[in-house]
Each structure stands twice: as structure tokens, then as C-alpha cells.
Amino acid sequence: MMGQARVSRMAAVDCWSSLILTLFIGALGLACDSGSRDEPEALPPPEHSQAGNTDEQQDELVSFTAAEIEEFELRVAPAGKAIIERFIELPGVVRANEDRLAHIVPRFAGIVTKVRRRIGDTVKSGETLAVIESSQSLSPYALKTLLDGVIIEKHVTRGEAVTPESQAFVVADLKTVWIDLSVYQRDLTRILPGQPARVIAGHDLPDAKGVVSYVTPVVDEVTRTAIARIVLDNPDGFWRPGMFATAEVTVERVEIEIAVPITALHSLGQETVVFVKDSTGFRPRPVTVGRRDAQWAEVREGLAAGEPIVVHGGFTVKSELLRGEFSGGHGH
Amino acid sequence: MNRLVNFSLHNRLLAFVLGLVVMAAGYWSYRALPVDAFPDVSPSLVQVFTETEGLAPEEVEKYVTYPVEVAMNGLPGVERIRSVSNFGLSVVNIYFEDGSDIYFARQLVNERLQEAREQIPALFGDPTLGPISTGMGLVLFYYLSDETGERSLTELRTIQDWFVKRQLQTVSGVTEVLGIGGYEKQFQVEVHPENLLRYGLTVGDVIERIRANNLNVGAQFIERNAEEIVVRSVGLAATEADLEGIVLRTEGGIPVYVRDVADVGVGGAVRRGLQTRDGVEEVVAGMVVKLYGENSSSVIERVEEKIEAINRSLPEGVRMVPYYEQKSLVEACIATVRSALVQGVAVVALVVFVFLGGIRPGLVVSLAIPFSVLFAALWMGYLGMSANLMSLGGLAIAVGMLVDGAIVIVENVDRRLRSGEGAGSKLRVVSEACGEVVRPIAFATMIVVTVFAPLFTLQGVEGKTFRPLAYTVALAMLGALVFALVLAPGLASVLLKTRTASPAQGAGGMERMVRGYRRLLAVFVARRWLAGALAAGLLLLGAALLPLLGSEFTPRLQEGTLVVRLTMAPSISLQESQRVTQIVERRLVKIPEIAGVVSRIGRGEVGAHADPVNSAEMYVLLRPKEEWRASTQEELGGVIRERLGRVPGVLVNFTQPIAMTVDELLEGVRAELAIKVFGEDLDLLKSTAEEVSRAVSTVRGAADVQVDQVSGTPQLIIRVNRNAVARYGINVKDVQATIRASIGGEVAGEVFEGVRRFDILVRFAPEYRETVESIRDLIVAGPSGLRVPLSELASFEEVVGPRQITREDNQRFVTVQSNVLGRDIGSFVEEARAVVERSVDLPPGYIVTWGGQFRLQQEANRRLAVVVPVTLMAVLLLLYASFQSWKNAFLILLNIPLALVGGIAALAVTGQNLSVPASVGFIALFGIALGNGMVLVSAINQLMATGLGTRQASIDGASLRLRAVLMTAATTALGLMPLLLSTGVGSEVQRPLATVVVGGLLTSTVVTLLFLPAFYEWFAATPGPEETHG
């Protein structure tokens, strides 16, 4: 604005030399000098110099008054220890534990004369499930279960002719179940036996804790997934085979010496920075980020333990730092 | 000319009737004039808006902006095409030549838009024309207040969109009502991807099934028993339950419902703007857009009536609260000029009565004002001008000049009648008296109108602002001429009395004055060199004062409403933007002068604003002026700015509603020098612009060099890996469909509630799409049950992308702005050009253009360099035609520089700047000064013709015209006093003008009365063959 005033003034002075004519032009020319027309007055730019490139930004200081810090809810906390826990979420199904499953088949072909137990009945090992009259000896024999469990399949009815090939009953011990998880190719290296997992049934049903016990050595050719298995205790029979479940497998759980909340990380230019507080104000500090989870990020380089950093409201600091840059009008 | 006077004198009755008819017609026309606050300076512009859900600037440009731009090329009358491609929105501005018919332009654009539509891929939006309005069209803003506090923002927005808006749109003169704030109601189907996986479904299946189960059809009719029965099948989903119950698939007789894979609920649509109030709450708001060419205040009146009616039928507790309307501004502006006009008329009439010493002559003269004003109003209506601050201001300025012609006539008639000549035929005396002065009057009027000619050549904003003023001045002057020629003689003959040679009462003072004047004049006439030296001294004084004056363009019109504009970091989220805005709101409402604050962040329904979410406009509602600690709005702005203090991370500007909107429609660049770098590649453009900026900074005089910030929006780029998709046998399109549907969501039809319709949006539940990690885990369905996470198929990259892409003349560009300090801009540009040429290596195909305000200034100067000499030549010719003497003509022209001195001095004394209105004041001043000079010179010439000596003729002639000159000067100066002293809205624009004229008249009158007769001897027309004049 000032520049214009001076230029126009100079123009006006020139005008005086050739009196009327040019003054006329000068007066009107000035009229068309609409440069300063509507310059909105802005607050003075922040006290730091303009951020030209990222190297300079490292030296840039932004300070706030206590009132501003309160008003903009800037929160500062020291960088320090945190536990980073990384999960992989995998879809799966509940299956009966095949190690605790018994297929009960008739030894001899014959006719079923009695059926003692129904599907869903809990049976003890050695208990008679049905009585079959052998077609050869015409004498009845008992069809007995081989383990403690629940009858989950029953394929015999009274009077039915059965052969040794027919599967009369399936008894399963559902005190434990398998959660078979589909593991995608990219996760195969990370899912390993022994990793703890949380099994989620969804629909607000309770979760359960388990451990990955096994990962199949081959992947399915259709779905291109391997199976990771969690053997889950199922004392009250809540997990029923066939149910869908999701498991959060903890693939990593480490204590990090220097960690910051991920809300403290900001991008500035091409770098990731945290804002470090000192006695004069806040300065951006480029950091190298290592592992991270939903809450915490490991800082590999650039920050010492205990340094106070902005953990909330860092965007305000960043905006203030860049304010000079976005002043180029809103463009239309 | 004398014949005309005689004719009208002899047909007085006819003349009077004609006069009455003109006045009645003028009044009627005045009543029908559209009323605005200021002249509308918006360019002739057609805007094409295209909303493209979720598309980044690059895609918007490629798929939407470019086709639209190309289609608009080569339309007749198009001056420039400029576009902005933002996130999710393309705005193409097609500027037509000034004065183009807006409906014709819209029709042209619309025709071509058809072509563009074909080029834009489906689902990428449909280009629509902006409202038929201008920058001043946003006449009323309101918000919905809910006193119960129970209604959700979604409910309120539904009330706004489906009730309030529809009602307001029926008001005549309203072209559009745009809603913002709250949430647009939407039925949301939030899909849980793991459930899809389990049932072997995809998002696409869900969308398709919902579409296929939400229809009504008609099936003609059946006949029964001589009756027709219409058959319709009803299958529209009406509730959330209906949507939940849609079957996606049936496996072994067991259906899988939508509810098995998704949560269905009513929620708010994605939004790019919102509205808040007083730092306490979010509100739903709307703005009423006035139809082009409608009368602002009557539209607002009708809207306000409608609002009352709507308020009665709104649900309990909900009320529309207008928080900004243009009517008060319009009324205030009009009131300012109207009162200035009325007071001016009163003052002028008073002056006339005093000078002429009687009611009757005063009456004749005073009648000139209403006649001329109504004459002008008649033509304003005919020319389609609106009544506003400037056009009515022109009349207020002219008030004093309007009576000049009549004064001269009446004065002459009165003098002649008084001298007893009227004993014979009164009519003859009147006719003779009129005949004597009619020629100079006609010439004087013509000269005033001619002097205003340069104003007609002003272009752009200045032109649009000041041309109405020039028009009304010219029209009113013509009216005054008509009055002087046609009506005044008749009126004089009827009203003025023949008196015997007895001096009128009150004329005694005049006599004494004349005597004193004669003595003084005799001194100057005798010592012409003294007069010359004094005149030269005056000129030097003016020359000395001139550099002390500052300069500005036009004093800012105070609209009475403050807008605080916040610009935040370009990457800011809407939520953070809202938080910051509300903090600022809370600060503002603590300031005692402020009654409330209503802020708009980003944009609502498209049509008026295209602001991104990092921009907030805060309407500051002020308490009545009496409670202020400041006396003017400008001062108050200062107080508020100080109290507001620094806002961390935010750029704060103070502006006003109309100024802001109009600025946006005008050119974006406000600096003196705008260097535009045109090219293809955004990064290369940016780096080239930065190089240019560095080069320009090195040139002496460069100040505030700045590159337009074009980047700054973070982007997550998901690049589909072609090898990977090939391996899995998946198409890129399938991957992208999944990305689009799961993250952005896809509309799968509408739910109807009566005629209200709401979108059904299918997208993933928030937890599956809100982080980069979860996006990487999105599952893409392949052929034969294949399930692949997105990260197997695509690479992810976070980059800082363009904030917006601006284009002009079909090319991308980035602007480098600079101001120039302490040196002539022409040479600066030359040097800067050379430096840039030397040091910046332009990539092939890249162009640098040099423009900005300096270019406009140069153009204006070039234009004026022709127009001003032509005008002066015309004036000179007119003077010559009048006097048949070049010497006389030059003598009169000499008035101009001396009149300037007074104007400059007045500005300097009152501490005002040189500005456009001041220039207009100078122009008016020249006209008056020339007129006075003519009156005097012609009187002296007449006496010379009777054989008097030059000196005696000079003194006698000047004394003879003393009364007339003093009177015209006094009427003009005093007529402007109300304008000078007014503090009303809009007075700040007129004040410099009035100052210049009043100040200039002081010196000009002195010059006319003292120096001109003294110089006359040097410039006396060589006695010769020419006949007497006047």
C-alpha cells in the first residue's frame, strides 16, 4: 500500500511539470491505480522468517502465551516409555477341535434296534449310544462312544440298516474348539505359533483369549490364504463350531524407550516432526519414526527421553509456523 | 436558440404543461427505479459449478474443468475464461465483455455446456450454471434457532432444505436459496467388511441389491365393471427397517439380510462446510440470492414478510433469525444521499432567496432543481440505471450547478425589469433579457457535460462506480438547460414583477459589496503583474502541497457490517477449522460492541461460495452505534482488531460482505505487478514460479514478492499395481470400485418421505476406513471367491498435493505478485523482465506474462492521454465557438489550474487523500470554474462592444456579474455542504469530492473575480470584425 502511495505521489509530482494536462491524467490515472483498493489488513506475520525450505524450519521458533496455550488446548508431555503392541486382525471360523472328535461307526452291518441318545446330548466315554442287531450274528451289540463329549452329528434312526461304512454318530469334545484364521500371504511371515490373540465373536458378544498354536505350511489355492489355528478353551460351550469369529493376533509387543503419542507426529514439508517445547517456545524437530500402533509411535532418532513435546494441538503450532506461506490469498 | 426561448415564452401554458408532464413522468420513473446500495461493479460473468464428490483437484481439472473450459472457447463476447479446480468442486468463470446481456450470455454458455456434459464421465458430476445474480446478490442471511435445543442438526437442516428453502424460493425476485450447516439427512448403510467376507458378498452386491429392491412402478390400469382401476406396485423402502430387511442372498432357503452385514441408520452426509454462532453452537443457515436486476430493498422486504409467515408455521421453538440483510445498508445509503439532496436543495433555495432578495425570483430559480432532478430520474429509468449512492450522489453534487442557468436568466430578467425597462412590454423585456444570456448558458452547460466526458471512459470497477455519477450529473445538467431555455423565461415572465427603479430590499448590502469589489478590482487591473505574481504564487502553493497528499483508490464504502475472514492452514480438517473458528468467536463476543458472531466455514450448497474448509467468514453483528467506543466503523474495526489480538496459526483479515463477494468475482490479484507463469506440470510450475520470484526479489524496488501457494493438501495416493492385479485376475476398475465404495461410499438410490428424498449411502463402517492402516486392509474380491487385501494389489504413498489448480486461457498458471517501492513501475518491470530472462531458464512450453494493476493503470493512462486532450480541445472549441476568440478561450482555461489549487489545499487541510472521488471533484470544479469565467468574460466583451475601454469594461463587466458569480459559487459550494458534513453510510465516498469542489470554488471564485478581469487586457479579443456575443 505504501509503495503505491509513493509511486502515485511521484507520478503526481511529474504531472505538475506539464501542469493542467498531465495533472488531469495524473488525477485520473491515480483513479485507475486501484492496486491498493481492497488490501485487507492482516495481522503482522509471525515473528519468524518465512519458511523457505525444511532446513530452515528446524531453526524456527513459535511461541504462545499461556492464555493461548490454554485457549487452543495445547498439551505438552515428556517423550518416554510406552508399550507398543501391534495386531493383525484376521477373519476366521470356529471349528470343532479335530483332536477331540470321534466318529462312531458300527462294527458290523445290521439293523438299528434302539437309539439311546439324541443329537446334542452330552455323553461319557463308553456310554452306549445305540443298539444294533448284527445282520450276521443276529445278536444285538452296543454302539459306544469313544470319548467324553457332545453328540454333534447323528445319522441313525430306529430300523435303519447300517454298514461299517456309515458314520452313525460324531461326538465332539467341545471343551476346546479351534479358531481357524485365514492368513493372507503378506502376513504369513508375521503370524507365528505362540502369539497371543483376542478372539472376537462380534455382535457385542464376549471376547476370549487364546494363542496361535499352528500355522498351515501350505496355502489354499483358491483363496490364497493359509490357516492359523487357535485352540480355544470353551468350558461353557459358547463357541460353537461354524460360528464366525475374528482374531486380533498380537504380532509384536515391545517396550519402547522413547515413544510419543501418534497425535504428536506432524508432517512438515517432506519430514515428520514433533514440536519440542523449550523455555522460549516450540520448535519443530524432525524425527525418524520406527514401530507404531494405534496410540504410540517409536522415535528412533531426533528426540531424547524426557524432552517435552506437544502431544495435543500440534496442528496449531504447525499452522502458526506456516502462516506466512498460506497468506497468498485464497485464490479466487 | 433565441427562437426556442421566444417560442416557449409565447406558448407558456404549453411549456408549463410539458414541464409538469416531465416532472410527473420523472417521479413515476423514480418510484420504479431499482434501488441498490452502490452501483454493482460485478463483472459480466457466468459461473459454471460442478460438484464432483470426493475427487481430488487433479481429477476435477482433468475430467470436469477442462471439458467445460474447452466447450466455452470461442463464444462471442467472451473476454476471459478462468477456472479453479478444488477438492470436489470445479468452478469455471466465463467473463463476458462489460455490458453483455447476462441472459444471452447464460444461454450461450448453457448451449455449450451440453457438449461439455458429454465429455464428463458419468458419476463425475453435472455442471450447472450459478444463480442468475451478481456479487451484490447475497441480500439476506439467516440461521435457524431452535429454542427447545432438542432437534438435531440433521433435523434442522431437513427443515431448512425442504421447508424454509422451498417457501423462500417462491418469493418473487429470489433466484436461489442456498443452505449450509448441520447435516443433510442421509440413510447410511455402514457395511462391516468381515461380514461380507463370511457370506461371500461384496460391497457391489450390497449396492446392487439395495437398488433392485427400492422401486415403485406403474402398470397402467385394469377395467372392472365399466371402471378403470390404476395399478401401481409399491416397493419403495421408506424406513431404516425396510432397508435392513432387504435380502442380499439366499443360501439353502436361509436369507442373508442387509442387517446381517451392515448397520443401517440415519446420519449426516459428508460436508465441506458448516456454520457456527457465538462460539457456542453449530447452526443451520441459509442465504437468499437476489435475481439479477431486481430491486434489493423490495426483494428483502418481501423476503422478510415471508420469513414472518414461515416462522408462524415452523415447528414449536424453531425460528428463522436473519443476521445480515442488505436492506438497511441500501436504506442507509439512500437516506444519506437523499438527505444531502434535500438539504442541498433547501440551502440552495435559501441562498437564492437571499441573493435575489425576493420570494418570486427565488421560486423561479428553485424550481430548476426538482425539474432537473426528475428529468434525470426519467432518463435513468429509460437507461435502466439503478438509484444508488453514486447515481443519486451525482444529483446531490449537481444541485448547486442546476440552478446556475436559471440564476443567470432570472438575475438578468430581474435586473432589466428593475431598471424599469419593463414599462413597455414585459414579455419583450423578458425575451431580450433571456436572449442575452441564453448562449453562454447553453455553452456553459455543454462545457460542464463535456468536462465530465473522461469519466465515461473509466473502465472496470472505477468505471462502473463513477459512470452512474457522471451520467446523472450530465442528465441533470441537461435538465437544467431545458429548464433554463424552456421553462425559466415563461416562469420569469409570470412571476417576476415589473418594478420601477427602486432598489430592492436587501440589495443595499449588495451595493456596498459591489463598491468594495470595484475598488479592489481597480487595484488589480492597474497592476496586472501583481495579479500575475499572486496567481503564480498560488500555483506554487498548490505545487508545494501536492506532494503532501497521500493517495488511495476509493475510500472504502462502510457497509455497516464487519466480516472477519480467517484463513487457516490449507490441510486443516473441517473439525479443527470449526474448533479454531469458535475460539475466535468466543474472543469476539467478549468485545462490548459486538452483539453476536455468525460464521460460515467452507461452503454449503454450491452457487455462491467455493471456499475450502480452511476459510471462515465471520459476520460480526454490531451493537447500535451509540454504544461504540469508536465514532466510525473503520475505527471500530481497529478497536476490534486490537482486542482480537493474534490468533495462532490463522491469518485474520477484516473486510465487508459486499466488498468481499465482489472482490472474489473480480481479478484475484491485488498487487501492482502480477507475473503469471503458465505451464503444464504443477511441480515444474511451482519451482519456475519460485525462481521467478527469487529473480524479481533482486530487482531494486521489489516489495512483498509472493508466490501463490498452490500446494499444501496432503493426499494418500493408492497406485494399483498392474502386475499384482493381473496375477489375481482382477481388473483395476474392480479395485477402484472397492476403494470408492468402501471409503467414499456410493449412493444406492433414495428414500422418499413424501416428496422429500434422501440418499442411501453405502460405505464401510468408520473403523474400517478411517486410518491408512485400515485402508490397506480393505479386502478386494476377485473371481472365484478370491479375497485379496488392498495392500497386495496397490502401493500407498502420502504426498503433499495441490490445494487447487487455477487455469486461465486453457492453461494452468501460478502467480508471482509484487509491489514496487520507491521507483517508477515501468522501469521496474523492464528491469525485472530482463533479470528473469537472464536468470530463469524457462522449460519449453512455459510462458511468463506480466500483468497486474500496473497494466490497467498503463491502459487507463494511455486512454486518458487521448481522452483528456480531446476533452480540453472540445472545451476550447466550445469556448471559441462561444467567443469567436482564441484569446478569450485561453483566458477562461486559465481558471483551471488556479481552481486546482483550492481543491488541493482543501484536501491537504482536511487530511484527505487524492482519490477517484477527489478526481471527480476536480472535474466538476473545472466545469464550474469555466462556467464562471465565461459569464464574466462575456459580460466584459459586451461592454467592450459598447465602446468602453478595456480596463473600464473589465471593471464594469466584472461588477455587473459579481452577484451572479457569487451566487453560482455559493449555491454550488453550499449545496455540497450537506454532503461534506454528512456522516451517514456512504458519505465517506462523497466527502473528498465535496471537499475538492468547495475548496476549489473558493480559489476559483477569487480568480474569476480578481485575476480574470486583470488579465483580460492581455487576452482581450482583438477588436475586429466579430460581432457582439450573448
Interface residues (C-beta under 8 A of the other chain):
Chain A: M2 G3 Q4 A5 R6 V7 S8 R9 M10 A12 V13 W16 L19 I20 L21 L23 F24 I25 A27 L28 G29 L30 A31 C32 D33 S34 G35 S36 R37 D38 E39 P40 E41 A42 L43 V62 F64 E68 E71 F72 E89 P91 S182 Y184 Q185 R186 G202 V222 T223 R224 T225 F244 T246 S267 G269 F315 T316 V317 K318 S319 E320 L321 L322 R323 E325 F326 S327 G328 G329 H330 G331 H332
Chain B: V84 V91 H192 E194 N195 L197 R198 P454 L458 Q459 G460 V461 E462 F466 A543 L546 P547 L549 G550 S551 E552 F553 T554 R556 R565 T567 M568 A569 P570 I572 E576 V580 I583 A610 D611 P612 N614 S615 R641 R646 V647 P648 G649 V650 L651 V652 N653 F654 T655 A659 D663 E664 G668 V669 R670 A671 E672 A703 D704 Q706 V707 D708 Q709 G712 P714 Y728 D777 S784 G785 L786 R787 V788 P789 S791 E792 E798 V800 R803 Q804 T806 Q817 N819 V820 L821 G822 R823 D824 I825 G852 Q853 F854 L856 Q857 E859 A860 N861 L864 A865 V868 P869 L872 L893 I896 P897 L900 L914 S915 V916 A918 S919 F922
